[in-house]
């Protein structure tokens, strides 16, 4: 059974509550005849498992609220979510149902964002990965538009992420020719080499996939974390190469 099937099947075992818990409970009721409960060993403790499930449901809820004004969740967005969480094709109907349920729920996106922020009060890197997941979904049917970027900026603000952090995430998801390695590292071209090296080391430490999984990131999101780490390292290498080519000051 896939990760998504385990979430739905084991819904009764997750003490999440709030608007996220309401979606999870509704999803379990919808799929009760299709998916049996199964204990997952992907994370070590009940608390870790609950946080991992909450993260996944938050991606669903916030992505659904980000859906276009016509109220339709596109097949491309569903496909992007399936790639992120390895949803089996036969479970796509369940995922689409949950997306639609979240889109039509009375709770606004702020309620979902506040709940997940409260569950990860000391793990800003995990919340940043959630924003990363939303960017992946937003890009599924083209480059995110102004409305989507504004939505994501508001979610990041509720998460308590700094503006510089959001700019860095935006830079990661621009087309490669537009990517600025300094923005990707959250530094300035005016910073000296030691400052840039320290920023790179901090980002590598804080965004290491093993560290993020220990903080509640679903293991299914590890590839996204690995891709981000690769971009961080590539940005640092690009800055070093630029500076090595620059003429020495007179």
ABEGO torsion letter per residue (X at the ends): XBAAAAAAAAAAABBAEEAAAAAAAAAAAAAAAABBBBBBAABABAAAAAAAAAAAAAAAAAAAAABBAAGBBBAAAAAAAAAAAGBBAAAAAAAAAAAAAAAABABBAAAAAAAAAAABAABAAAAAAAAAAAAAAAAAAEBBBAAAAAAAAAAAAAAGBBAAAAAAAAAAABBAAABBAAAAAGBBAABBAAAAAAAAAAAAAAABAAAAAAAGBBAAAAAAAAAAAAAAAAAAAAAAAAAAABBBBX
